[in-house]
Structures are given as structure tokens and as C-alpha cells.
Amino acid sequence: MDTAPETATDTAPLRARWHASTAAAGAAADRDPAPYADRLLAAWAEPQRRYHTTAHLADVLARIDVLAAHAADPAAVELAAWFHDAVYRPDRSENEERSAALAERALPELGIDADRTAEVARLVRLTVTHDPAPGDTNGEVLCDADLAVLAGAPDAYAAYVAAVRAEYGFVPEDAFRTGRAAVLRQLLGLPRLFRTPYGTAHWEAPARRNLAAELAVLAAGE
């Protein structure tokens, strides 16, 4: 079933958040951020999306709020959340690069300085691997916020899995199972899924339980 069109009421909190985020990042007072919110929210609501939607964006921003004290530049992390899946086609491999390039074009137009723009773009590109270097606190916050869905309650995790499958509806079932299982094994093989102290304490164990349970279902061919 197609995602229903979003209304002004649905997006009002996100629009307010975008205005606050750009202001905190140093946007020029004479630049109107509203048209950029319009374009970003339209992108996040594209019909091919089932998981990478405005709901995912809102969730990542909420998790950044929980983790913000760990970040060196919370404003850059928030903007990176807005752009990290702004370009998303499930059959393409260059989504993160194109999303980063979009940030590199849009943020200077809003008057945001070159250093912060570069940091936002770097963070967006980091979501290819979700592997921040030691001490990269901005990267740790963004990656943990993005991966926190893995630690959801069983029903929430099941909804996430179903949404991911729907995004890849064009992939045959056998091929999807093989690819998904490889992703799960790669994640479970990491020494740590989460890098922030909060993520390690609250999300690591439930995420591993969810991943292992999903892998077992795939292995059983259910």
C-alpha cells in the first residue's frame, strides 16, 4: 500500500525543527529556510520509501536529542540527520554521496559556513559504513541514532523489517533473504554496534537479540 500523502499537520513539528536546526547552525537571518524544508520533506515522502520516511527522520532526530551531549557539534549532527537519506533509491548505491552533495549545495545558500557544511557532508558520507573513528563524537552520535531502530521492542523491530522488505519489493525473495542474511551477519560480527556510552548501555544488547532472532528466521526459511 502506498504511503499516504503527508499533511501540513504531519510535518509541522519537523518544519519547526528544521528552522531551529538551521538557526542553531548559523544560517543567515535574511535567508528563508522554509523552501528548503519543503524540498527535503518532499524528498523524505517519496513513494518508493517504506522505511526511509519522515517517520525515520523524526526518530533519528529524537535519538540525537538523547545523545546530543556526547557530540562536539550537535547542530552539525542535526543537519546531517536531515540530509543523510534525503536522496534515497533502494536500487542505487550512490544515495549517501548524492545526499552529501545536496547538503554541500543547500547549506551555503542558507549562509551556513564552509566548515560546518563540510562537517555535515562528512557525517552524511559516514552513514555508508556507520564506522566512526575513535574520538569522532559527532559521527558516533549520528550513527548510533541511525542504528537505534535495531534495538526496538520486538513488534517495532518486526515493523522495521517489514518496511525494509517493502522497499526492496523488486528483489526476488531468495535473493533478498541471502542479501539480508549477509547484512545481519556483518552487523553481528562487529565488536560494537553502538559507540556512544548511552547506545552501548541501552541499545547494544537488545539490538543483538533482534538481529540474531531475524537471522535465525531467515536461516530456517520461514
C-alpha positions as CSV (number, residue, x, y, z in Angstrom):
1,M,0.0,0.0,0.0
2,D,1.3,3.4,-0.9
3,T,2.3,5.8,1.9
4,A,-0.5,8.4,2.3
5,P,0.4,12.0,1.3
6,E,1.6,13.9,4.3
7,T,-0.4,17.0,5.5
8,A,0.8,20.2,7.0
9,T,-0.2,18.9,10.4
10,D,2.0,15.8,9.9
11,T,5.1,17.9,9.0
12,A,4.6,20.9,11.3
13,P,6.9,19.6,14.1
14,L,9.6,18.7,11.6
15,R,9.3,22.1,9.9
16,A,9.7,23.8,13.2
17,R,12.7,21.6,14.0
18,W,14.3,22.4,10.6
19,H,14.0,26.2,11.4
20,A,15.6,25.6,14.8
21,S,18.3,23.4,13.4
22,T,19.4,25.8,10.7
23,A,19.3,28.8,13.1
24,A,21.5,26.8,15.6
25,A,23.9,26.0,12.8
26,G,24.3,29.7,11.9
27,A,22.0,30.3,9.0
28,A,21.9,33.9,7.9
29,A,18.9,35.8,9.2
30,D,18.0,37.1,5.8
31,R,17.7,33.6,4.3
32,D,14.4,31.8,4.4
33,P,14.8,28.2,5.4
34,A,11.2,27.3,4.6
35,P,11.7,26.4,0.9
36,Y,14.5,24.0,1.9
37,A,12.2,22.3,4.4
38,D,9.6,21.9,1.6
39,R,12.1,20.2,-0.7
40,L,13.6,18.0,2.0
41,L,10.2,16.9,3.4
42,A,9.0,16.2,-0.2
43,A,12.1,14.0,-0.8
44,W,11.6,12.1,2.5
45,A,7.9,11.4,1.5
46,E,8.7,10.0,-2.0
47,P,6.5,7.0,-2.8
48,Q,9.3,4.4,-3.1
49,R,10.1,4.8,0.6
50,R,8.7,2.5,3.2
51,Y,11.3,2.7,6.0
52,H,13.4,5.7,5.0
53,T,10.5,8.1,5.5
54,T,9.7,11.3,7.5
55,A,9.0,8.9,10.5
56,H,12.6,7.7,10.3
57,L,13.8,11.2,10.1
58,A,11.8,12.2,13.2
59,D,13.1,9.1,15.1
60,V,16.7,9.9,14.3
61,L,16.3,13.5,15.4
62,A,14.6,12.3,18.7
63,R,17.5,9.9,19.3
64,I,20.0,12.7,18.6
65,D,18.3,14.7,21.4
66,V,19.1,11.8,23.8
67,L,22.7,11.7,22.6
68,A,23.4,15.4,21.9
69,A,25.6,16.0,25.0
70,H,28.1,13.5,23.5
71,A,28.5,15.4,20.2
72,A,31.2,18.1,19.7
73,D,28.8,19.9,17.3
74,P,25.2,18.9,17.8
75,A,24.0,21.4,15.2
76,A,26.0,19.7,12.5
77,V,24.8,16.3,13.6
78,E,21.1,17.5,13.4
79,L,21.7,18.9,9.9
80,A,23.4,15.6,8.9
81,A,20.3,13.7,10.0
82,W,18.1,15.9,7.8
83,F,20.3,15.1,4.7
84,H,21.5,11.6,5.4
85,D,18.8,9.9,3.4
86,A,17.5,12.9,1.5
87,V,18.3,11.1,-1.7
88,Y,17.1,7.5,-1.5
89,R,16.6,5.0,-4.2
90,P,16.7,1.4,-3.0
91,D,18.1,0.2,-6.3
92,R,21.0,2.7,-6.3
93,S,24.4,2.6,-4.4
94,E,25.2,6.3,-4.5
95,N,22.5,7.6,-2.2
96,E,24.8,8.8,0.5
97,E,27.1,10.6,-1.9
98,R,24.2,12.4,-3.6
99,S,22.7,13.3,-0.2
100,A,26.0,14.8,0.9
101,A,26.3,16.7,-2.3
102,L,22.8,18.1,-1.8
103,A,23.9,19.4,1.7
104,E,27.0,20.9,0.1
105,R,24.8,22.9,-2.2
106,A,22.0,23.8,0.1
107,L,23.7,24.8,3.3
108,P,25.9,27.6,1.8
109,E,22.8,29.0,0.2
110,L,21.4,29.4,3.7
111,G,24.6,31.2,4.9
112,I,26.0,28.3,6.9
113,D,29.7,28.5,7.0
114,A,32.1,26.3,5.0
115,D,33.5,24.4,8.0
116,R,30.1,23.3,9.3
117,T,28.9,22.5,5.8
118,A,31.9,20.3,5.3
119,E,31.3,18.5,8.6
120,V,27.6,17.9,7.7
121,A,28.6,16.4,4.4
122,R,31.3,14.2,6.0
123,L,28.8,12.9,8.5
124,V,26.3,12.0,5.7
125,R,29.0,10.1,3.9
126,L,29.9,8.3,7.1
127,T,26.5,6.6,7.1
128,V,27.7,4.4,4.3
129,T,29.7,2.4,6.8
130,H,28.4,3.5,10.2
131,D,32.0,3.2,11.4
132,P,33.2,6.4,13.0
133,A,36.8,6.7,14.0
134,P,37.7,6.7,17.7
135,G,37.0,10.2,19.1
136,D,34.6,11.2,16.3
137,T,31.9,12.1,18.7
138,N,29.7,13.7,16.0
139,G,29.9,10.6,13.9
140,E,29.2,8.4,16.9
141,V,26.0,10.3,17.7
142,L,24.7,10.2,14.1
143,C,25.5,6.6,13.6
144,D,24.1,5.5,16.9
145,A,20.9,7.5,16.3
146,D,20.5,6.0,12.8
147,L,21.1,2.4,14.1
148,A,18.9,2.6,17.2
149,V,16.0,1.1,15.3
150,L,17.8,-2.2,15.7
151,A,17.2,-2.1,19.4
152,G,13.4,-1.7,19.2
153,A,10.9,-3.8,21.0
154,P,10.0,-7.0,19.1
155,D,6.9,-5.5,17.4
156,A,8.7,-2.4,16.4
157,Y,11.6,-4.3,15.1
158,A,9.2,-6.5,13.1
159,A,7.6,-3.4,11.6
160,Y,11.1,-2.1,10.6
161,V,12.0,-5.5,9.0
162,A,8.7,-5.4,7.0
163,A,9.3,-1.9,5.9
164,V,12.8,-2.7,4.7
165,R,11.4,-5.7,2.7
166,A,8.8,-3.5,1.2
167,E,11.4,-1.0,0.0
168,Y,13.1,-3.9,-1.8
169,G,10.0,-5.4,-3.2
170,F,11.6,-5.6,-6.6
171,V,14.1,-8.1,-5.3
172,P,13.1,-11.8,-5.5
173,E,12.5,-13.5,-2.2
174,D,15.5,-15.9,-2.3
175,A,17.9,-13.1,-3.3
176,F,16.6,-10.8,-0.6
177,R,17.0,-13.5,2.1
178,T,20.5,-14.1,1.0
179,G,21.4,-10.4,1.0
180,R,19.6,-9.6,4.2
181,A,21.3,-12.5,6.0
182,A,24.7,-11.3,4.9
183,V,23.9,-7.8,6.3
184,L,22.8,-9.3,9.6
185,R,26.0,-11.5,9.9
186,Q,28.1,-8.5,9.1
187,L,26.4,-6.5,11.9
188,L,26.6,-9.3,14.4
189,G,30.3,-9.7,13.6
190,L,31.1,-6.1,14.6
191,P,32.8,-5.7,18.0
192,R,30.3,-2.9,18.8
193,L,27.2,-1.8,17.1
194,F,27.0,1.4,19.1
195,R,29.8,3.8,20.1
196,T,28.2,6.3,22.5
197,P,28.0,5.4,26.2
198,Y,24.2,5.6,26.1
199,G,24.0,3.5,23.0
200,T,26.3,0.9,24.4
201,A,24.4,0.7,27.7
202,H,20.8,0.8,26.3
203,W,20.8,-0.4,22.7
204,E,23.6,-2.9,22.2
205,A,22.1,-6.0,23.9
206,P,18.5,-5.6,22.5
207,A,19.9,-4.9,19.0
208,R,22.0,-8.1,19.0
209,R,19.0,-10.1,20.2
210,N,16.8,-8.7,17.4
211,L,19.5,-9.3,14.7
212,A,20.1,-12.8,15.9
213,A,16.4,-13.6,16.0
214,E,15.9,-12.3,12.5
215,L,18.9,-14.2,11.2
216,A,17.5,-17.4,12.7
217,V,14.2,-16.9,11.0
218,L,16.0,-16.4,7.6
219,A,18.1,-19.5,8.2
220,A,15.1,-21.6,8.9
221,G,13.5,-20.4,5.6
222,E,10.3,-19.2,7.3
